Amino acid sequence: MQKAETTLPGSPKPPGPSKLWELLAVSTKLGLTSFGGPTAHLGYFHNEYIRRRKWMDERSYADLVALCQFLPGPASSQVGIGIGIMRAGLLGGIIAWLGFTIPSVAALILFAVLLQGTDISQAGWIHGLKIAAVAIVAHAVLGMGQKLASDKKRATIAVLAAAVILLWQTVFSQVAVIMAAGLLGLWLYRRVDVPEVPEVAVPVKRSFAALCLAVLIGLLIALPLLRLVIHHPGLALFDSFYRSGSLVFGGGHVVLPLLERETVGAGWISKSDFLAGYGATQAVPGPLFTFASYLGQMTAGITGAVIATLAIFLPAFLLIAGTLPFWSLLRRNTRVQGALIGINAAVVGILLAALYNPLWTTTIMNSTDFVLASILFVLLVYWKLPPWAVVAAGAAGGMIISIL
């Protein structure tokens, strides 16, 4: 008798095993090599998923990035989950998240056990990894700019977006820039024939998407109330990290004040241990939200690490699964497409701003750093070396620079 295929609720068809294994292999490779923070991750994703494997067209990738920049939570992880869902359904989204996240989770748990309180931020190889991230983000800005900001109107939007992000640095600036760019695109392209957007299938039922959004809001309301009634450390940990993952816009570094308030403020961890863990987080690849794994390990051992990790990333998955089916419908609307032209140009500007600050300003300190970044850029763009090789070359170059 043939064994029946199974799939997660909300997915119309079960994905094939070969597709899932491929997705796990690619996302794990990205999880092992994606240094440099959320902006750099988008560059790694663009190179691996779009340039090399062509799992999604440039326009759809830019639209997905724009959506994830607009939503609360870890933008790069949400982009990875979204690509996984579009590639292989809800199970694909989970696998893409696991592959991208588990390497840094394991590394940070190990840091919590073995390297507590150790300052590794000045290591030469870490500096080399940051320089590699500069080259990779520059490559992403160049590639996306050629596709999404190639005329004077869109290039102007991109530059204005970069200027606002750099000169008005608040937690609201990114969302405000995206909204303004959408309105500007809607006005500028109201009489322009917008090319038909490529069709991208989202294998998630809209009823299941609506359920995900309901669960997201329901947990945000119910968890604090349950915490008042049920005094259990695991529930308190889940509530604190779930709320942090739900309410932060911009992701990455922006979540740090929330996490500090929830952990240091609650007396779960000392400030020195908190800062030591943050330094370790900068040294590992993958999403910065895995800092929660370190904090959970320091608070309640391996059980705490698992709870904190699942709690902080659960809102990201619920948001993407809940919005993608409706987003796919909206992006085919002509007026929405005009707005997306402006938003996509703004995303290029946001990447450009991040290339300068924090990547360039905190990494390229002298002419030697600039030379190494230039060499890595040439290796990536013209020699067509894979990102992992460029990352390895950057780490080796950083070690050499530190010895000289």
N, C-alpha and C positions, 0 to 999 in steps of 0.2 A: 504494500500500500504506500502511495506517495505521501510524504509528510507535508502537511499544510503549512504554508508560509504564514508568518505572523508579523504584525507591524504595530507601531504605537498608535493610540487613538488620535484621530485627526489627520492621519496620513492616508490618502486614497489607495496607494500601492506600496507593497513592501519593496525596499531597495534590494538589488542583487548583492550577494556577498563580496564579489570582486570590487564593486564600486565602494562598498564600506571599507574594505581593507585598504584600497587605494587612498581613500579619504583619511583613514587613520594614519597611514604612512606619511602622507604629505603634511598633515597638520602636526604630527609629532616632530617631523623634521623642522617645521617652523617653530615649534615650541622649544626646540633645542638650540636654535640659531638666531631667534628674533630678539636681539638686544636693542636697547635704546629707547624704550618707552612707547606709548600708544601711537605717536606720529610715525615713528620708525616702523612699527608693526604694519601700518597701512602700506608702507613702501614694500616691505617683505611680501605681504599678501598680494599686492599688485604685480610684483615680479613673478611670484610662484603660481598664483591662481589665474591671473589674467594674461600676462605676457607669455608664459611658458606653456600652460595647460589649456588656456582659453576656455575655462569653465564658464566664463561670463564675459559679455562684451563690455567695452570701456564705459559706455553710457550707463548700463545697468549697475556696474560696480560703483560708479560715481554717485548714482542715485541711492544705492545702499549705504555708502559712506555718509551721504548727506542726511539720510534718515537717522543713522546711528549717532551722528554728531548732535542731532536735535533732541534725541531721547536721553533721559538720565541713565547713568550706568557707565560701564567700561566700554568705550566706543569700539576699540579694536577687537575685543572679545565678541562684541555683538556683531561686528562685521563677519568675523570668522564663523560664528553660529549661523548667521544668515546665509552665508555661502554654503555651509554644510546642509542646511535645510533645503535650499534650492537644488543642491546636488543630489541628496539622498533622503529627503524627508526629515521628519522630526528626529528619527534615530541618527541620521546624518549630522544634524545640528549638535546632538549630544556627543557624538564621536569626534567631530571637529573641535568641540570645546575641550574634551578630555585630552586629545592629542596635543593641543596648544597649551594646555594649562598644567597637566600632570608633571612635566619636567621641572617647572619652577616651583610647584608645590613640594615635590620631593626635595629639591635643593634647599628650600627655605626651612623645611622641617629639620633637615640635617644641620643647617646653620643654627637653628634654635638649640639643638642638642650639643653640637660640638664647638660652635664659634660664638657663643653668647658673649656680647660685650667687646668683640674684636673689631677694630677699625680696619677695613680693607679698602676703603674708598680711595686711597692713594696708590694702590697697586698699579704697576705699569700696564699689565694686560687689560685691566678694567678701562684705563684711559684709551687704550687701543680699540676696545670694543665701542666706546663712544665715538671715536673718530670714524669707525666703520659705519656706525649709524648715520653720521653726517653724510657720507657718500651715498648711502642707500636712500635716504630721504631726498637728497638733491636729485637723484635719478627719478624718484617718484614724482617730484614737483615738475621736472622737465617733461616726463612722459604725459602726465595728466594735463599739464599746461598746454601742450601741443594739441591735445584732443578737446579740452574743455574751455580753454581761454585763448583761442587762436585768432580772434578778431579784436578790433579796438574796444568795442563795448564790453565784451567779456573780460578782456585783459584789464580794463579799467576797474571793473567790479572786483577782480582778483586783487589788484594792488590796493584798492580802497579797503577791502576786507582785511588784508595784511596790516595796513596802517592802523586801522581801528583796533585790531587785536593787540598790536604792539604798544599802542599809545593809551589804550583804555583797558587795563588788565584787571578785570573783575571776574567773578564766577558767572556773571550774566552776559559778558561781552560776546561770547561765542554764539549763544542762542540769539542774541539781539542781531548780530551780523547776519546769521542765516535767515532770520525773518525779514530783515531789511532787504537782503539780496533777492529773496523770493518775491517781494513786492516790486522791487526794481525790475526784475526779469519779467514779471507779469505785465508791467507797463511798457517796457522797451520792446517786448516781442508780441504785443497784442495784435499787430497787423503783419506779422512775419509768418510765413509758412514754416512751421516747425516740422522737421523730419519725423517720420513715424518712429515711435520708440520701439526698440526690439522687444519681441515677446519673450518673457521669462516666466516659466511655469513655477508657481509656488505650491508645492504639494501639501498644503495644509487647508483643511476645511474652515470656512469662515465661522461656523458655529463653534468649532474648537478654539479658534483664535479669540472669539468673544469670551469663551470660558477662561482662557489664560489671563485676559485682562481683568476679569472679575476676581479670579484667584489672587492676582497681584494686589489689587486694592483691598480685597477681603483680608489677606494676611497682614497688610500694613495696618489695618484697623484692629484686627483681632489679637495679634501677638502681644501688644502692650497691655491689653485688658487681661489676657490669660496670664501674663506675667505677674499681675497684681494678685491673682487668685492662687496660681500654682507657683510656689517658690522652689523652682528647680534650676540648678545652675546651667544645665543644657538648654533649657528654654530661654533663660536670660541671655545666654551667649547667642543663640539663634536669632532672637529678637534684635539684639544690638547690631549684629552684622547684616541682617536682612534690611533693617532700616537704613543703614549706611549705604548699602548697595542700591536702595530704591530712590534715595533723595538727593544724590549728588549728580550735578551736571558737569560735564567736562571730563569725568573719570580721572584715572591716574593719580596724579599728585593732589588733585582737589579733594580726594576722599580722606587725605591724611588728618585734617583737623577733626573730622567726624570720628575717625577711628581713635584718635588720641582722647577725645572726650569720652567715648564709650569704654575705653580700656584703662587708660591712665587715670581718668577722672573717676572711674568706678573702683580704683585701687586694685585692679586685676594684674597690673604690670607696672614696673617703675618707668620713669621717663627715660632713664639711661638705657634700659633694655629696649624700650620702644625705638629710640634713635639708632641703637645698634642694629636692630632688625631692619629699619628703613635703609640703612647703609648697605646691608646685605642684599636687600631687594633690588638695589640699583646694579648689583653685580651679576644677577642671573637673567637669563632670557625669559620671554613670556610676559604675561600681563602683570601690571603693578598691583592689581587687586589681590594677587596671591600673597601679598603682605599679610592678609588675613590668616593664611595658613601658619605663618610664623607666630602671630599673636595668639591664635588658638592653641598652638603647641605650648607656648609659654604659660598659657592660662590653665589648660586642662589636659595636657598631654596629647597623644595622637587622636583621641576622641574629640577633644576640643578643636584640633586642626581640621578634622573632617567636617565638623559642624560649622565652623566659621567659614570654611571654603564654600560649602554648599549654600550656606545662607547668603553670602555676599554676592554670589553669581546667579542665584535663582531668579532675582528680579530681571536680570539681563535676558535670560532665556524666555521668561514669560512675556517680556516686552516685545522681543523680536518675533516670537511665535504668534503673539497677539496682533501685531501691526502689519506684518509682511503681506498677508492676503489682501488687506484693504489698501495698503500702499501700492501693490501691484495694479489694483483697479484704478486708483487715482492717477497714477503716473501715465496712463493712457489717455487721460483727458487733455484736450488741446490747451486749455488755460493753465492746467497744472504743469504741463510740459514747459510752457513759457516761464513759469515760476522756477521750475527745476533748472532751466538754463542759467538763471541768475544764481541759484543756490550752488550748483556745481562749480561755477566760476569762483564763488566765495570759498568753497572747500579748497580749491587750489590756493587761494590767498591764505587760508588758515594753515595749510601745510607749509607755505612759504614763510609765514610768520614763525611757525614752530621750528623751521630750519634755522632761522636766525636766533630765536630765543625760545627754548633754552638750549638747543643743541649746539649752535655755533658759539654762542657767548660763553658757555661753560666747558667747551671742549677744545676749540682752536685757540690755543693760548700763545702760540709763537709760530715762526716760519716753518719749524720742523713739523709741527702738527699739520699745518696747511699742506706741506709737501706730501705727507703720508695720506691725507684725505684726498689729494689730487690723484695720487697713484691708485688708491682704492677705487676712486670714481672711474678712472680709465679702465681698470681691470673689469669693473662691473659693466660699463656701458659699451666699450669698444672691444675688449677681449672676451666679453660674454661669459665671464666666470660666474658660477652659481653663487648665490648669496652666502651659503655656508663657507665657501672657500674665501670669500672676501672678508667675512667675519674672522676666520682663522688667521688670515693675513693681517688684519687689523690688530688682533691680540698679539701676534708675534712682533709686529712693528712697534706696538706700545711697549712691549718688554725691552726691545732693543733701544728705544728712545730713553727709557728709564735708566738703562745701564750706561749709556754714553754720557 
